[in-house]
Amino acid sequence: MHNEHHFSALKFITCGSVDDGKSTLIGRLLVDTKAVLQDHLAGVQRSGETDLALLTDGLSAEREQGITIDVAYRYFSTETRKFIIGDAPGHEQYTRNMVTAASSADAAVVLVDAIKLDWANPDLQLLPQTRRHALLVNLLRVPSVVFAINKLDAVADAALAYQHIAGALRKFAQEAGITVAAMVPLSALKGWNVVEPQPDWCGYTGPSLLDILEDLPVTPAETEVAFSFPVQWVEKPSAPKLDASRTALPPEGAAAAPWGGPAAQQHDAGVTSQGRRVFWGRVATGSIAPGQTVKVFPSGQTAMVSQVLSATRQTQNKAAGHSGGIVLDREVDVSRGDWLLAAEGAPEGVRTLNTTVAWMDDEPLVAGRLYWALHGHRWVKAKVQRVVHRLDVNTLAEEEASELAPNAIGHVTLALQEPLVTLPFAQSRILGALVLVDTASHKTSGALMVR
């Protein structure tokens, strides 16, 4: 049962709305896995009872004061695995935060509050937020979706409630095309089925939520796709180890860009006699080994890989998801923001993109606006050609629209000033994802998924 994937941390998000018991669930996971220190626990006791929600609710208080915390990450581990929890608020006006948290998650735990549902009815209706959260994590391709039905300790007939709610969830998931990794009844308050299984309760005999999380696979690296590698830093043999190429802000103006920003893709051959330059970054898709031929995007030059280095400069092959340095057999013109691609089978550059956008800006998205688009480490100017549809966030139904309001999701066509190498998000979560950045304020305005 416990495969090799347990050595890698599982990054999961919890989705739920106010009072669904999300804070209590996270608190329970942290307490029952001994991730919280005893003195910290003493501080959240009220009349002898531990109020688990207080462990995480400091954040809610700050949110209410208007301080937006996008996503709070918490860490805990068991003997078999490390976990990272991304906690995003569940209100509709925080769709952006959920997109942020879900984009890199391996799994999503969608919390369903049993006492808010007409649980005695076999044809009960789910709450709109449950549908919304599940549809969103599915749209964002979170690989594993787990439904956790909470507060079943507080209903008169837990077994019947679990049976009816689980049935409604299965029916909804089937209609929406969502693959459900697991379904589990629990009481975060009592700790039933969260870490410790609660035998013979609700007629459920399966694993606890933690057991399920320990066994979920991490997102498989995209090794089936042709090799691609966004160059993050060019190390010149004679230069100091770090230089201005690490700065990550979009260029202010053409001349001011310290590295090859879009307005100034000025290249620095940097040829020195002591040795070859090393191109550092993380392999996005596929894998790389010495002897492979790569082509540089956008210049189109090709070269052969002579060495692949680890961070400690050991030579080794690298697969998707791993960082390393690539040395080529001849000097070619490569800057930060360029991509190294497989000479055969890599996607071609495109100048028009059909995308699904999660809009995060306070100003609406309208046709004609110009933004910076960031893809890998490459910045290009992008113009909004047209807003095709707005998606109803509760159903993902397509509606006619001429603009996207803050937190809306929709289909948008972009025209790029220079080509980008993309794949549909359904094929690659890395090559298929971009962000739009406001040219004046430098704020992230939108998250894009290539259709």
N, C-alpha and C positions, 0 to 999 in steps of 0.2 A: 504493500500500500504506500509506504513512505518512499517516494522515488528521490532521484537526485535533485529535483527542483526545490526541495525543502531547504537547500543550502542558500538559495537566493531569497532575499526578502520579498514578502508579498505586500504590494501597495494596494490598499483597498479604500473605497470611500463608503461613507454611511449616508444614505439619503432618507430624509424623513422631514416632516413639518413640525411646527411648534407642538409640544406636548405629546408627540408620538413616543417619547421615551428615548430619544437618541442620546442625550447627555447621560442618562442613566445607563444605557447599554455600553457606551464607551467607558464610563466609570467602572462598570461591572467587569468589563474585559481587563481593564488596567488593574483593578483590585484583585480579582481572582487569579490573575497570572502573576501576582506579586510584583507588578511593575511600579506600584506606588509605595513610597516609604511610609513606615508606620507613623512617623510624626506628622506627615502630611495628612494621613487619614484622621488622626486625632483632631485636626483642625476643621474637619468637615462633619463632625458628629453633632447631632442635635438630639438632646435628651436620650443619649445612649444609642440612638439609631444613626447609622452612617447615611448621610444624604449624598448618594453617589453623584447626583447631577451637579453638586457644588464643585466637584473636581474639574468639570469642564465649563461651568457656567460663568466663570470670570469673563470669558470671551463674550457671552451674550450681553453682559452688562456693558462691556465696552461698545458692542454693536449698537446698543440702545442710545449710547451717548453720541451716536453719529460717526464713530470711528469705524470705518469699514475694514474688517479683517477679511481678506479674501478667503483664505483657506487656512485652518489651523491644522498643523500636522502633529500627530503624537506617535510615540514609539513604544513598543513592548516586544517581548520575545518569550518563546517557550523553549523547551529542550530541543525541539526539532526545527524551529524556524524563527526568523525575525519578522516583525510586522510594522508597517507604517500606515497609520490611519489618516486619511484626509477628511476633515469634517467641514462640509460646506453647508451653509444655511439653506433651508428648504423652501423659503417663500418664493413666489413667482418673480418678485423683483430682484432675486439673486440668481437668476438663471446663469449669469456670467460666472459666478463663483463655482457653480456646479460644473460648467464647461471646463474651467481651469483645473478643478480637482480630477475630473473624469478623464481628461485627455491623456494622462500618463498612468491611469490606474489599471491594475490587473483584474480587479473584481469590484463589484458594487453590492453592498448589502442594502436592499430597499426595505425599510421598516414599515410595517403595516399595523396600524393601531386597531386592535379587534373591537374595543369598546365604542369606536366611532362608527362601526358598521352595523347594519341590520343582520347580525350574524345568525339569527334563527331562520332567516329566509334563504333557501337554497339558490334563489336567483338574485342574490344581493348585488347591489351596485358598488363598485370600488370608488374610493375618493378620487377626484380629479388629480390631486397631487401625486397619488401612487402611480396613476397612469403616466403622468407627465415625467416623473423621475425615471420610470422604467423605459419610456420611449426615448428620453434624452440619453441615458447611458447606452442604450442600444444604438442610437444614431452616432454616438461618439465611439462606438465599437469597443466598449469595455468588454473584455473577453468572457468574463463569468458574472452572471447576475444571480444573486441569492435573495429570495424573499424570506424575511424574518417576521413572523406574525407575533406581535408583542401584546402584552397585557392579557394573556389568556387566563391568568390567575384570577382576573377580576370579572369573568363572565360566569353565568350560572351553569352552563354546560360547555366545558372547554372542548370536549371531543367533538361535539356537534359544530361548535363555532369554527374549530380548526378545519373540519371536513368541508364546510360551506365556503369559508374564505379561501382555502387552498384551491377548491374547485373553481371559484371565480377568477383567481389569479392564473390558473392553468388555461382557462378559456380565453382570457384577455391576452396572455402571452402567445397563444397559438394564433389568434386573429392578427396580432401585431408582428408576428414573425420573430418573437424574442425567444432565444434558447435559454431555458432556466437551468442553472447549474444545480440548485438545491432549494428546498423549501423546508423551513424549520419553525415549529411553534416554540415560543419562549416567554419567560417573564424576566425582563431585565431587572425589575425591582427585587424579585425573590432570588434571582440568579439561576432559575431553572433553565436548563438546556443552553445556557450561554457558554460557560466553560465546562461545568459538570453536567453530564446527561441526567435527565429526570426520568427514571424508569417508569413505564406504564402510565404515562400522563398523556392525555389527549388522544390516546390510542396510537401515539407516535413511538416508534422503536428505533428511529435512526440516530445518527451522530449529533452531538451538540454543535452549536454554531462554530465554536473554536476548532473542533475536529474537522468540520467542513473546510474552514479557512486554512487549516494546516495542510489539507490535501489538494487545494486548488492549484492548477498550474500557473506559473508566472507567464506573462505575455511572451509567446515564442518570438525570438529574434527573427527578423525578416531575412533569413538566409536563402530562401527560395528565389528571391528577386535578384536581378543582375547587380553586380557590385556598384555601390555609390558611396562617396566619401566627401563631405563638405570640409573644405580646408579652413581650419580655425586660426592657425598660426603658422607662419613661414619662419623657420629658424635658419638664419644664415650662419655658416660656419664660424665667421670671424666676429659676429655681432654678440653683444650681451644676450643672455638667455631670454629676457623679456623686453618687449618694446611696445610702442604705441598700438601695435596691431591687436592688443588685447582689449582695447576700448570697444564697448559694445553699443554706444549711442549711434543713432543715424547721423549721417554727415550734416553739418549745419549748412554748408554751402559747397559749391564745387571744389574750390581750391583748398578749403579748410580740412577736407577729409584726410586724416592721418594715414588711412589705409585705403584700399581700393573701394571706396564707397561708390554707389551707383552713378553719382554725378561725375565721379572722378575715378574711373577704373584705371587709375594710373598704375602701371606695373613697374616693378623694380627687379631687374634681372638678378641683381645681388650676386653675381658670379664671383666666387673667390677661389683661389688656387688650393686652399687647405683641404677642400673636400666639397661634397655635394650638400645642397640645402635639404632640410628635413621638413616635410609637410605634416603637421600635427593636426589631429582631429579625432572624431569617433566614426567608425564605420557605420553608415546608416543602413545599408542593405547589402546582402550578399557577403562574400568573404574575399580576402586578398592574400596572395602569397607571392614570393619572388618568382620572376619569370613571366608573370601575367602582363599583358599589354593593357595600358589604360589610356583614355583620352581626356584631355583637359577641357572642361566646359567653362566659359563659352568659346575659348580660342580654337578648339578643334585639334590642337597638336596632340600627337601620340608619343608615348615613351614606354619603356619596359620597366617594371618594378625590380630594383636590384636588392633592396632590403626592406623588411617590415620590422619596426622596433617597438618594444614595449616602453612604458614610461621610464623604466630603469635601463633602457637602451639594450635590452637583450633582444636578439633576433627571434621572432616567432610570427606565425601566421595569425591573422586577425579575422574574426567573424563579426557579423552585425552586432551592434550593442557594445562592442569593445573599443577602447580608445588606443591610439598608437600613432607612430610616426612612419611615414612612407618616404623612401629614398628612391629616386628614379635613376635610370642608367645614363641619362643625358640631361643637360640643362634645358628646361623649358620654362616658359614664362608663366608663373603661377603666383597668385596673390590670395590673401585672405578673402573668402567669399566665393572663390572658384570651387568647382567640384571636380574630383577625379572620378571617372566613370569607367565601367567595363567597356573595352573597345567594341565588343559585340553584345548586342542584346539590351543595351541601356536605352532608356527613353530619349526621344529627341526633345530639343527645347521648343517650348510653345509660347506664343505671345497673347493668347486669349485663354482665359480660364473660366469654366463654369464651376461655381463653388456653392457650398452651403455655408452661410455665415452666421456665427453667433455674435450679435452686435453688442459691444461693451461700452461704447462711448455714450456720453450724456447728450450729445447732439445726434439727431437721426441720420441714418445713412441714406443719401439721395444720389441719384444719377448725376454724373458730371464732376463729383468731388475727386480730388487727387490725394493719394496717400503713399507712404512708403510701404512696400510689402517686404517682409523678411522671410526668407526661405533658406533653411540651413543658416549660413552666415552671410548670405548674399542679399543685398538691398537693391530693389529696383522700384522705380516709380510705377504706381498702378492707378488707373483711372476707372471709376465705377461706370460701366457702360449702361447697365440697366438693372433694376430690381425686378426679378421675374415673378417671384411669389413670396408671400410671407407664410410661414408655417404656424398654425395654431399650436402653441406650446403644449396644450393639453391633449391634443389628438394627432398632431403633425399633419393635419389636413392642409392642403394648399389653398391659399386665399389670394385674390388679386391684391396687389399693393404697389404703391409708387415710392414708398420709403420704409425703412425699418427703424422702429423706435428703440430706445435703450432696452437691452435684455431680450429683444426679439430675435427670432431665428428665421432665416429666409434663404432663398436661392438668388444669387447675384452673379452677373457676368462682369468680368474684369478685363480691361485691356492693359497689357504690360508694355512699358517703354523698351524693355530688353527681355529676351526670352528666359524662361526658367525651365528646369528639368523636373517635371512632376509626374506622379502616378495618381490614379484615383485613390482616395482615402481608403476605399474598401480593399485595395491591394496593399497599400503601404501607409501606416499611420505616420511615418516620418516624411517620405517624399510627397505625401498627399496633404500635408498640413502647412499652413502659413499664418503669419499674423499681419494685420494692417496696423500701421503706426501713424498717428497724426503728424503731419509735416511740421506744424508749428509747436505744439505742446510736447511732442515725443511720447504721448500717452498711447498705450495699446488700445486701439479702437475696436478691433474685431479679431475673432479666431476663425480661420477659414479651413474648410475641408473640400478638397478637389472632388468634383462629382465624376 
